[in-house]
Amino acid sequence: MSIIPQNFDDWKICIEKKCGIPLTLEFASKRLSVYEDEGLPETKKFIKLYGKDHMEHIKQWFGQVVVEHEIKGNM
C-alpha cells in the first residue's frame, strides 16, 4: 500500500480523517485554483515532489469535491 493515495476514496480519507481537514466547497475551490496555476511556486513545488501525474489526480479529486457540493446545493 502506498503512503500517497492512489484513488479518490483513499485521498478523501487521508484529507478528512488523517489530516482533519474538512473538504468544504470553499477549501476545495481554493486548492483547485492554486493547483490549476502551474506558474505558482506552491504548484511547482507540488509537481516537483509528487509528479505531474499525481497533480492531475489531485485536481480531478478536488474537482469532484466541488461537483459533489454543487449537486448537494452547498454553493
PDB file of N, CA, C and O in Angstrom:
ATOM      1  N   MET A   1       0.842  -1.194   0.000  1.00  0.00           N
ATOM      2  CA  MET A   1       0.000   0.000   0.000  1.00  0.00           C
ATOM      3  C   MET A   1       0.882   1.251   0.000  1.00  0.00           C
ATOM      4  O   MET A   1       1.813   1.360   0.798  1.00  0.00           O
ATOM      5  N   SER A   2       0.595   2.160  -0.865  1.00  0.00           N
ATOM      6  CA  SER A   2       1.359   3.399  -0.999  1.00  0.00           C
ATOM      7  C   SER A   2       0.929   4.402   0.068  1.00  0.00           C
ATOM      8  O   SER A   2      -0.244   4.478   0.432  1.00  0.00           O
ATOM      9  N   ILE A   3       1.891   5.161   0.556  1.00  0.00           N
ATOM     10  CA  ILE A   3       1.582   6.220   1.508  1.00  0.00           C
ATOM     11  C   ILE A   3       0.837   7.367   0.811  1.00  0.00           C
ATOM     12  O   ILE A   3       0.110   8.124   1.455  1.00  0.00           O
ATOM     13  N   ILE A   4       1.023   7.485  -0.497  1.00  0.00           N
ATOM     14  CA  ILE A   4       0.338   8.505  -1.295  1.00  0.00           C
ATOM     15  C   ILE A   4      -0.940   7.882  -1.848  1.00  0.00           C
ATOM     16  O   ILE A   4      -0.885   6.863  -2.537  1.00  0.00           O
ATOM     17  N   PRO A   5      -2.091   8.488  -1.550  1.00  0.00           N
ATOM     18  CA  PRO A   5      -3.357   7.927  -2.029  1.00  0.00           C
ATOM     19  C   PRO A   5      -3.382   7.771  -3.546  1.00  0.00           C
ATOM     20  O   PRO A   5      -2.909   8.633  -4.287  1.00  0.00           O
ATOM     21  N   GLN A   6      -3.949   6.647  -3.988  1.00  0.00           N
ATOM     22  CA  GLN A   6      -3.998   6.334  -5.414  1.00  0.00           C
ATOM     23  C   GLN A   6      -5.400   6.456  -6.006  1.00  0.00           C
ATOM     24  O   GLN A   6      -5.583   6.305  -7.214  1.00  0.00           O
ATOM     25  N   ASN A   7      -6.391   6.731  -5.154  1.00  0.00           N
ATOM     26  CA  ASN A   7      -7.754   6.887  -5.659  1.00  0.00           C
ATOM     27  C   ASN A   7      -8.502   7.900  -4.791  1.00  0.00           C
ATOM     28  O   ASN A   7      -8.046   8.271  -3.710  1.00  0.00           O
ATOM     29  N   PHE A   8      -9.641   8.331  -5.282  1.00  0.00           N
ATOM     30  CA  PHE A   8     -10.411   9.386  -4.619  1.00  0.00           C
ATOM     31  C   PHE A   8     -10.794   9.018  -3.191  1.00  0.00           C
ATOM     32  O   PHE A   8     -10.627   9.826  -2.277  1.00  0.00           O
ATOM     33  N   ASP A   9     -11.302   7.814  -2.992  1.00  0.00           N
ATOM     34  CA  ASP A   9     -11.756   7.424  -1.657  1.00  0.00           C
ATOM     35  C   ASP A   9     -10.619   7.428  -0.640  1.00  0.00           C
ATOM     36  O   ASP A   9     -10.787   7.925   0.473  1.00  0.00           O
ATOM     37  N   ASP A  10      -9.469   6.882  -1.009  1.00  0.00           N
ATOM     38  CA  ASP A  10      -8.315   6.877  -0.105  1.00  0.00           C
ATOM     39  C   ASP A  10      -7.816   8.299   0.158  1.00  0.00           C
ATOM     40  O   ASP A  10      -7.435   8.629   1.280  1.00  0.00           O
ATOM     41  N   TRP A  11      -7.820   9.125  -0.867  1.00  0.00           N
ATOM     42  CA  TRP A  11      -7.396  10.513  -0.730  1.00  0.00           C
ATOM     43  C   TRP A  11      -8.328  11.263   0.211  1.00  0.00           C
ATOM     44  O   TRP A  11      -7.878  12.022   1.070  1.00  0.00           O
ATOM     45  N   LYS A  12      -9.629  11.048   0.046  1.00  0.00           N
ATOM     46  CA  LYS A  12     -10.621  11.733   0.881  1.00  0.00           C
ATOM     47  C   LYS A  12     -10.452  11.337   2.354  1.00  0.00           C
ATOM     48  O   LYS A  12     -10.536  12.184   3.243  1.00  0.00           O
ATOM     49  N   ILE A  13     -10.217  10.061   2.601  1.00  0.00           N
ATOM     50  CA  ILE A  13      -9.971   9.589   3.970  1.00  0.00           C
ATOM     51  C   ILE A  13      -8.709  10.245   4.524  1.00  0.00           C
ATOM     52  O   ILE A  13      -8.680  10.675   5.677  1.00  0.00           O
ATOM     53  N   CYS A  14      -7.679  10.317   3.704  1.00  0.00           N
ATOM     54  CA  CYS A  14      -6.412  10.923   4.115  1.00  0.00           C
ATOM     55  C   CYS A  14      -6.615  12.390   4.507  1.00  0.00           C
ATOM     56  O   CYS A  14      -6.130  12.826   5.551  1.00  0.00           O
ATOM     57  N   ILE A  15      -7.317  13.136   3.687  1.00  0.00           N
ATOM     58  CA  ILE A  15      -7.519  14.569   3.945  1.00  0.00           C
ATOM     59  C   ILE A  15      -8.432  14.788   5.149  1.00  0.00           C
ATOM     60  O   ILE A  15      -8.096  15.536   6.067  1.00  0.00           O
ATOM     61  N   GLU A  16      -9.595  14.125   5.137  1.00  0.00           N
ATOM     62  CA  GLU A  16     -10.592  14.400   6.167  1.00  0.00           C
ATOM     63  C   GLU A  16     -10.304  13.712   7.505  1.00  0.00           C
ATOM     64  O   GLU A  16     -10.440  14.329   8.562  1.00  0.00           O
ATOM     65  N   LYS A  17      -9.916  12.467   7.463  1.00  0.00           N
ATOM     66  CA  LYS A  17      -9.741  11.697   8.704  1.00  0.00           C
ATOM     67  C   LYS A  17      -8.333  11.824   9.272  1.00  0.00           C
ATOM     68  O   LYS A  17      -8.163  12.154  10.446  1.00  0.00           O
ATOM     69  N   LYS A  18      -7.337  11.567   8.453  1.00  0.00           N
ATOM     70  CA  LYS A  18      -5.957  11.573   8.949  1.00  0.00           C
ATOM     71  C   LYS A  18      -5.433  12.994   9.176  1.00  0.00           C
ATOM     72  O   LYS A  18      -4.723  13.252  10.148  1.00  0.00           O
ATOM     73  N   CYS A  19      -5.788  13.911   8.272  1.00  0.00           N
ATOM     74  CA  CYS A  19      -5.298  15.287   8.396  1.00  0.00           C
ATOM     75  C   CYS A  19      -6.278  16.199   9.134  1.00  0.00           C
ATOM     76  O   CYS A  19      -5.909  17.279   9.595  1.00  0.00           O
ATOM     77  N   GLY A  20      -7.537  15.748   9.240  1.00  0.00           N
ATOM     78  CA  GLY A  20      -8.534  16.540   9.948  1.00  0.00           C
ATOM     79  C   GLY A  20      -8.972  17.797   9.221  1.00  0.00           C
ATOM     80  O   GLY A  20      -9.373  18.776   9.851  1.00  0.00           O
ATOM     81  N   ILE A  21      -8.897  17.774   7.890  1.00  0.00           N
ATOM     82  CA  ILE A  21      -9.280  18.934   7.085  1.00  0.00           C
ATOM     83  C   ILE A  21     -10.637  18.657   6.429  1.00  0.00           C
ATOM     84  O   ILE A  21     -10.751  17.732   5.626  1.00  0.00           O
ATOM     85  N   PRO A  22     -11.659  19.437   6.756  1.00  0.00           N
ATOM     86  CA  PRO A  22     -12.953  19.244   6.101  1.00  0.00           C
ATOM     87  C   PRO A  22     -12.874  19.658   4.624  1.00  0.00           C
ATOM     88  O   PRO A  22     -12.345  20.720   4.297  1.00  0.00           O
ATOM     89  N   LEU A  23     -13.396  18.824   3.757  1.00  0.00           N
ATOM     90  CA  LEU A  23     -13.388  19.137   2.326  1.00  0.00           C
ATOM     91  C   LEU A  23     -14.624  19.964   1.980  1.00  0.00           C
ATOM     92  O   LEU A  23     -15.575  19.482   1.365  1.00  0.00           O
ATOM     93  N   THR A  24     -14.569  21.220   2.396  1.00  0.00           N
ATOM     94  CA  THR A  24     -15.659  22.142   2.105  1.00  0.00           C
ATOM     95  C   THR A  24     -15.550  22.628   0.663  1.00  0.00           C
ATOM     96  O   THR A  24     -14.510  22.483   0.021  1.00  0.00           O
ATOM     97  N   LEU A  25     -16.624  23.197   0.176  1.00  0.00           N
ATOM     98  CA  LEU A  25     -16.611  23.767  -1.174  1.00  0.00           C
ATOM     99  C   LEU A  25     -15.560  24.868  -1.265  1.00  0.00           C
ATOM    100  O   LEU A  25     -14.811  24.940  -2.239  1.00  0.00           O
ATOM    101  N   GLU A  26     -15.506  25.722  -0.251  1.00  0.00           N
ATOM    102  CA  GLU A  26     -14.549  26.829  -0.257  1.00  0.00           C
ATOM    103  C   GLU A  26     -13.106  26.313  -0.291  1.00  0.00           C
ATOM    104  O   GLU A  26     -12.295  26.792  -1.083  1.00  0.00           O
ATOM    105  N   PHE A  27     -12.789  25.339   0.563  1.00  0.00           N
ATOM    106  CA  PHE A  27     -11.435  24.798   0.605  1.00  0.00           C
ATOM    107  C   PHE A  27     -11.063  24.147  -0.731  1.00  0.00           C
ATOM    108  O   PHE A  27      -9.998  24.416  -1.287  1.00  0.00           O
ATOM    109  N   ALA A  28     -11.951  23.294  -1.234  1.00  0.00           N
ATOM    110  CA  ALA A  28     -11.674  22.583  -2.483  1.00  0.00           C
ATOM    111  C   ALA A  28     -11.497  23.567  -3.643  1.00  0.00           C
ATOM    112  O   ALA A  28     -10.598  23.398  -4.467  1.00  0.00           O
ATOM    113  N   SER A  29     -12.332  24.571  -3.707  1.00  0.00           N
ATOM    114  CA  SER A  29     -12.238  25.563  -4.788  1.00  0.00           C
ATOM    115  C   SER A  29     -10.927  26.337  -4.730  1.00  0.00           C
ATOM    116  O   SER A  29     -10.289  26.576  -5.756  1.00  0.00           O
ATOM    117  N   LYS A  30     -10.531  26.727  -3.517  1.00  0.00           N
ATOM    118  CA  LYS A  30      -9.270  27.466  -3.362  1.00  0.00           C
ATOM    119  C   LYS A  30      -8.070  26.607  -3.751  1.00  0.00           C
ATOM    120  O   LYS A  30      -7.180  27.074  -4.462  1.00  0.00           O
ATOM    121  N   ARG A  31      -8.038  25.352  -3.287  1.00  0.00           N
ATOM    122  CA  ARG A  31      -6.924  24.466  -3.621  1.00  0.00           C
ATOM    123  C   ARG A  31      -6.882  24.209  -5.126  1.00  0.00           C
ATOM    124  O   ARG A  31      -5.810  24.197  -5.732  1.00  0.00           O
ATOM    125  N   LEU A  32      -8.039  24.006  -5.716  1.00  0.00           N
ATOM    126  CA  LEU A  32      -8.110  23.753  -7.149  1.00  0.00           C
ATOM    127  C   LEU A  32      -7.578  24.946  -7.936  1.00  0.00           C
ATOM    128  O   LEU A  32      -6.863  24.768  -8.923  1.00  0.00           O
ATOM    129  N   SER A  33      -7.915  26.147  -7.514  1.00  0.00           N
ATOM    130  CA  SER A  33      -7.431  27.334  -8.237  1.00  0.00           C
ATOM    131  C   SER A  33      -5.908  27.457  -8.127  1.00  0.00           C
ATOM    132  O   SER A  33      -5.259  27.910  -9.070  1.00  0.00           O
ATOM    133  N   VAL A  34      -5.341  27.066  -7.004  1.00  0.00           N
ATOM    134  CA  VAL A  34      -3.880  27.090  -6.851  1.00  0.00           C
ATOM    135  C   VAL A  34      -3.247  26.040  -7.758  1.00  0.00           C
ATOM    136  O   VAL A  34      -2.304  26.336  -8.491  1.00  0.00           O
ATOM    137  N   TYR A  35      -3.761  24.826  -7.709  1.00  0.00           N
ATOM    138  CA  TYR A  35      -3.147  23.734  -8.456  1.00  0.00           C
ATOM    139  C   TYR A  35      -3.360  23.836  -9.963  1.00  0.00           C
ATOM    140  O   TYR A  35      -2.634  23.208 -10.733  1.00  0.00           O
ATOM    141  N   GLU A  36      -4.344  24.618 -10.387  1.00  0.00           N
ATOM    142  CA  GLU A  36      -4.550  24.822 -11.824  1.00  0.00           C
ATOM    143  C   GLU A  36      -3.571  25.836 -12.400  1.00  0.00           C
ATOM    144  O   GLU A  36      -3.424  25.926 -13.619  1.00  0.00           O
ATOM    145  N   ASP A  37      -2.903  26.599 -11.545  1.00  0.00           N
ATOM    146  CA  ASP A  37      -1.928  27.600 -11.994  1.00  0.00           C
ATOM    147  C   ASP A  37      -0.516  27.050 -11.798  1.00  0.00           C
ATOM    148  O   ASP A  37       0.060  27.166 -10.716  1.00  0.00           O
ATOM    149  N   GLU A  38       0.025  26.460 -12.841  1.00  0.00           N
ATOM    150  CA  GLU A  38       1.345  25.831 -12.749  1.00  0.00           C
ATOM    151  C   GLU A  38       2.483  26.839 -12.644  1.00  0.00           C
ATOM    152  O   GLU A  38       3.639  26.447 -12.485  1.00  0.00           O
ATOM    153  N   GLY A  39       2.176  28.123 -12.729  1.00  0.00           N
ATOM    154  CA  GLY A  39       3.191  29.151 -12.564  1.00  0.00           C
ATOM    155  C   GLY A  39       3.435  29.523 -11.110  1.00  0.00           C
ATOM    156  O   GLY A  39       4.431  30.175 -10.797  1.00  0.00           O
ATOM    157  N   LEU A  40       2.543  29.121 -10.224  1.00  0.00           N
ATOM    158  CA  LEU A  40       2.692  29.437  -8.803  1.00  0.00           C
ATOM    159  C   LEU A  40       3.788  28.584  -8.169  1.00  0.00           C
ATOM    160  O   LEU A  40       3.911  27.399  -8.479  1.00  0.00           O
ATOM    161  N   PRO A  41       4.578  29.178  -7.286  1.00  0.00           N
ATOM    162  CA  PRO A  41       5.650  28.419  -6.620  1.00  0.00           C
ATOM    163  C   PRO A  41       5.128  27.180  -5.879  1.00  0.00           C
ATOM    164  O   PRO A  41       5.756  26.122  -5.917  1.00  0.00           O
ATOM    165  N   GLU A  42       3.991  27.313  -5.215  1.00  0.00           N
ATOM    166  CA  GLU A  42       3.420  26.179  -4.475  1.00  0.00           C
ATOM    167  C   GLU A  42       3.091  25.015  -5.411  1.00  0.00           C
ATOM    168  O   GLU A  42       3.342  23.854  -5.087  1.00  0.00           O
ATOM    169  N   THR A  43       2.535  25.337  -6.555  1.00  0.00           N
ATOM    170  CA  THR A  43       2.175  24.312  -7.529  1.00  0.00           C
ATOM    171  C   THR A  43       3.424  23.677  -8.129  1.00  0.00           C
ATOM    172  O   THR A  43       3.481  22.461  -8.311  1.00  0.00           O
ATOM    173  N   LYS A  44       4.411  24.489  -8.432  1.00  0.00           N
ATOM    174  CA  LYS A  44       5.677  23.966  -8.959  1.00  0.00           C
ATOM    175  C   LYS A  44       6.318  23.008  -7.960  1.00  0.00           C
ATOM    176  O   LYS A  44       6.830  21.955  -8.341  1.00  0.00           O
ATOM    177  N   LYS A  45       6.289  23.379  -6.684  1.00  0.00           N
ATOM    178  CA  LYS A  45       6.874  22.536  -5.642  1.00  0.00           C
ATOM    179  C   LYS A  45       6.124  21.210  -5.542  1.00  0.00           C
ATOM    180  O   LYS A  45       6.743  20.155  -5.405  1.00  0.00           O
ATOM    181  N   PHE A  46       4.796  21.262  -5.612  1.00  0.00           N
ATOM    182  CA  PHE A  46       3.991  20.045  -5.545  1.00  0.00           C
ATOM    183  C   PHE A  46       4.363  19.111  -6.692  1.00  0.00           C
ATOM    184  O   PHE A  46       4.569  17.916  -6.481  1.00  0.00           O
ATOM    185  N   ILE A  47       4.449  19.649  -7.892  1.00  0.00           N
ATOM    186  CA  ILE A  47       4.794  18.843  -9.064  1.00  0.00           C
ATOM    187  C   ILE A  47       6.196  18.254  -8.916  1.00  0.00           C
ATOM    188  O   ILE A  47       6.425  17.096  -9.264  1.00  0.00           O
ATOM    189  N   LYS A  48       7.129  19.050  -8.401  1.00  0.00           N
ATOM    190  CA  LYS A  48       8.493  18.560  -8.207  1.00  0.00           C
ATOM    191  C   LYS A  48       8.525  17.406  -7.206  1.00  0.00           C
ATOM    192  O   LYS A  48       9.245  16.428  -7.406  1.00  0.00           O
ATOM    193  N   LEU A  49       7.745  17.520  -6.128  1.00  0.00           N
ATOM    194  CA  LEU A  49       7.732  16.498  -5.082  1.00  0.00           C
ATOM    195  C   LEU A  49       6.961  15.240  -5.468  1.00  0.00           C
ATOM    196  O   LEU A  49       7.399  14.125  -5.186  1.00  0.00           O
ATOM    197  N   TYR A  50       5.807  15.424  -6.116  1.00  0.00           N
ATOM    198  CA  TYR A  50       4.889  14.299  -6.335  1.00  0.00           C
ATOM    199  C   TYR A  50       4.674  13.927  -7.799  1.00  0.00           C
ATOM    200  O   TYR A  50       4.125  12.865  -8.093  1.00  0.00           O
ATOM    201  N   GLY A  51       5.096  14.781  -8.708  1.00  0.00           N
ATOM    202  CA  GLY A  51       4.957  14.497 -10.134  1.00  0.00           C
ATOM    203  C   GLY A  51       3.682  15.047 -10.742  1.00  0.00           C
ATOM    204  O   GLY A  51       2.694  15.319 -10.060  1.00  0.00           O
ATOM    205  N   LYS A  52       3.749  15.196 -12.051  1.00  0.00           N
ATOM    206  CA  LYS A  52       2.627  15.770 -12.802  1.00  0.00           C
ATOM    207  C   LYS A  52       1.405  14.836 -12.793  1.00  0.00           C
ATOM    208  O   LYS A  52       0.268  15.304 -12.729  1.00  0.00           O
ATOM    209  N   ASP A  53       1.640  13.535 -12.857  1.00  0.00           N
ATOM    210  CA  ASP A  53       0.512  12.591 -12.848  1.00  0.00           C
ATOM    211  C   ASP A  53      -0.291  12.710 -11.562  1.00  0.00           C
ATOM    212  O   ASP A  53      -1.522  12.739 -11.595  1.00  0.00           O
ATOM    213  N   HIS A  54       0.401  12.780 -10.426  1.00  0.00           N
ATOM    214  CA  HIS A  54      -0.321  12.900  -9.153  1.00  0.00           C
ATOM    215  C   HIS A  54      -1.020  14.251  -9.063  1.00  0.00           C
ATOM    216  O   HIS A  54      -2.117  14.346  -8.512  1.00  0.00           O
ATOM    217  N   MET A  55      -0.396  15.295  -9.598  1.00  0.00           N
ATOM    218  CA  MET A  55      -1.048  16.610  -9.628  1.00  0.00           C
ATOM    219  C   MET A  55      -2.365  16.536 -10.383  1.00  0.00           C
ATOM    220  O   MET A  55      -3.361  17.124  -9.962  1.00  0.00           O
ATOM    221  N   GLU A  56      -2.372  15.818 -11.491  1.00  0.00           N
ATOM    222  CA  GLU A  56      -3.613  15.675 -12.261  1.00  0.00           C
ATOM    223  C   GLU A  56      -4.673  14.943 -11.447  1.00  0.00           C
ATOM    224  O   GLU A  56      -5.849  15.304 -11.491  1.00  0.00           O
ATOM    225  N   HIS A  57      -4.264  13.920 -10.706  1.00  0.00           N
ATOM    226  CA  HIS A  57      -5.215  13.216  -9.840  1.00  0.00           C
ATOM    227  C   HIS A  57      -5.797  14.171  -8.798  1.00  0.00           C
ATOM    228  O   HIS A  57      -7.010  14.208  -8.590  1.00  0.00           O
ATOM    229  N   ILE A  58      -4.937  14.933  -8.154  1.00  0.00           N
ATOM    230  CA  ILE A  58      -5.374  15.871  -7.123  1.00  0.00           C
ATOM    231  C   ILE A  58      -6.374  16.880  -7.694  1.00  0.00           C
ATOM    232  O   ILE A  58      -7.392  17.177  -7.069  1.00  0.00           O
ATOM    233  N   LYS A  59      -6.078  17.397  -8.871  1.00  0.00           N
ATOM    234  CA  LYS A  59      -7.001  18.350  -9.499  1.00  0.00           C
ATOM    235  C   LYS A  59      -8.339  17.691  -9.794  1.00  0.00           C
ATOM    236  O   LYS A  59      -9.389  18.297  -9.581  1.00  0.00           O
ATOM    237  N   GLN A  60      -8.313  16.462 -10.280  1.00  0.00           N
ATOM    238  CA  GLN A  60      -9.564  15.737 -10.543  1.00  0.00           C
ATOM    239  C   GLN A  60     -10.344  15.528  -9.254  1.00  0.00           C
ATOM    240  O   GLN A  60     -11.563  15.701  -9.224  1.00  0.00           O
ATOM    241  N   TRP A  61      -9.638  15.156  -8.186  1.00  0.00           N
ATOM    242  CA  TRP A  61     -10.309  14.868  -6.921  1.00  0.00           C
ATOM    243  C   TRP A  61     -10.881  16.125  -6.290  1.00  0.00           C
ATOM    244  O   TRP A  61     -11.995  16.086  -5.767  1.00  0.00           O
ATOM    245  N   PHE A  62     -10.160  17.236  -6.321  1.00  0.00           N
ATOM    246  CA  PHE A  62     -10.726  18.484  -5.811  1.00  0.00           C
ATOM    247  C   PHE A  62     -11.911  18.903  -6.681  1.00  0.00           C
ATOM    248  O   PHE A  62     -12.908  19.412  -6.171  1.00  0.00           O
ATOM    249  N   GLY A  63     -11.802  18.690  -7.984  1.00  0.00           N
ATOM    250  CA  GLY A  63     -12.925  18.977  -8.879  1.00  0.00           C
ATOM    251  C   GLY A  63     -14.144  18.141  -8.543  1.00  0.00           C
ATOM    252  O   GLY A  63     -15.275  18.623  -8.602  1.00  0.00           O
ATOM    253  N   GLN A  64     -13.911  16.896  -8.192  1.00  0.00           N
ATOM    254  CA  GLN A  64     -15.008  16.004  -7.810  1.00  0.00           C
ATOM    255  C   GLN A  64     -15.681  16.508  -6.525  1.00  0.00           C
ATOM    256  O   GLN A  64     -16.905  16.457  -6.409  1.00  0.00           O
ATOM    257  N   VAL A  65     -14.902  16.985  -5.582  1.00  0.00           N
ATOM    258  CA  VAL A  65     -15.458  17.540  -4.344  1.00  0.00           C
ATOM    259  C   VAL A  65     -16.331  18.754  -4.668  1.00  0.00           C
ATOM    260  O   VAL A  65     -17.429  18.893  -4.128  1.00  0.00           O
ATOM    261  N   VAL A  66     -15.850  19.624  -5.541  1.00  0.00           N
ATOM    262  CA  VAL A  66     -16.613  20.812  -5.933  1.00  0.00           C
ATOM    263  C   VAL A  66     -17.944  20.392  -6.562  1.00  0.00           C
ATOM    264  O   VAL A  66     -18.993  20.926  -6.201  1.00  0.00           O
ATOM    265  N   VAL A  67     -17.909  19.451  -7.487  1.00  0.00           N
ATOM    266  CA  VAL A  67     -19.130  18.996  -8.156  1.00  0.00           C
ATOM    267  C   VAL A  67     -20.097  18.377  -7.144  1.00  0.00           C
ATOM    268  O   VAL A  67     -21.299  18.635  -7.206  1.00  0.00           O
ATOM    269  N   GLU A  68     -19.593  17.570  -6.223  1.00  0.00           N
ATOM    270  CA  GLU A  68     -20.452  16.956  -5.213  1.00  0.00           C
ATOM    271  C   GLU A  68     -21.163  18.019  -4.378  1.00  0.00           C
ATOM    272  O   GLU A  68     -22.351  17.888  -4.082  1.00  0.00           O
ATOM    273  N   HIS A  69     -20.440  19.068  -4.002  1.00  0.00           N
ATOM    274  CA  HIS A  69     -21.051  20.159  -3.233  1.00  0.00           C
ATOM    275  C   HIS A  69     -22.102  20.893  -4.060  1.00  0.00           C
ATOM    276  O   HIS A  69     -23.169  21.245  -3.557  1.00  0.00           O
ATOM    277  N   GLU A  70     -21.789  21.118  -5.330  1.00  0.00           N
ATOM    278  CA  GLU A  70     -22.741  21.821  -6.194  1.00  0.00           C
ATOM    279  C   GLU A  70     -24.010  21.012  -6.391  1.00  0.00           C
ATOM    280  O   GLU A  70     -25.106  21.572  -6.423  1.00  0.00           O
ATOM    281  N   ILE A  71     -23.868  19.691  -6.523  1.00  0.00           N
ATOM    282  CA  ILE A  71     -25.035  18.818  -6.687  1.00  0.00           C
ATOM    283  C   ILE A  71     -25.903  18.861  -5.433  1.00  0.00           C
ATOM    284  O   ILE A  71     -27.131  18.862  -5.518  1.00  0.00           O
ATOM    285  N   LYS A  72     -25.256  18.896  -4.272  1.00  0.00           N
ATOM    286  CA  LYS A  72     -25.975  18.949  -2.997  1.00  0.00           C
ATOM    287  C   LYS A  72     -26.564  20.336  -2.728  1.00  0.00           C
ATOM    288  O   LYS A  72     -27.376  20.507  -1.819  1.00  0.00           O
ATOM    289  N   GLY A  73     -26.151  21.314  -3.518  1.00  0.00           N
ATOM    290  CA  GLY A  73     -26.645  22.668  -3.328  1.00  0.00           C
ATOM    291  C   GLY A  73     -25.898  23.464  -2.276  1.00  0.00           C
ATOM    292  O   GLY A  73     -26.421  24.448  -1.752  1.00  0.00           O
ATOM    293  N   ASN A  74     -24.684  23.049  -1.964  1.00  0.00           N
ATOM    294  CA  ASN A  74     -23.862  23.737  -0.962  1.00  0.00           C
ATOM    295  C   ASN A  74     -22.990  24.788  -1.615  1.00  0.00           C
ATOM    296  O   ASN A  74     -21.780  24.808  -1.390  1.00  0.00           O
ATOM    297  N   MET A  75     -23.557  25.636  -2.395  1.00  0.00           N
ATOM    298  CA  MET A  75     -22.785  26.632  -3.115  1.00  0.00           C
ATOM    299  C   MET A  75     -22.539  27.782  -2.253  1.00  0.00           C
ATOM    300  O   MET A  75     -21.898  28.744  -2.675  1.00  0.00           O
TER     301      MET A  75
END
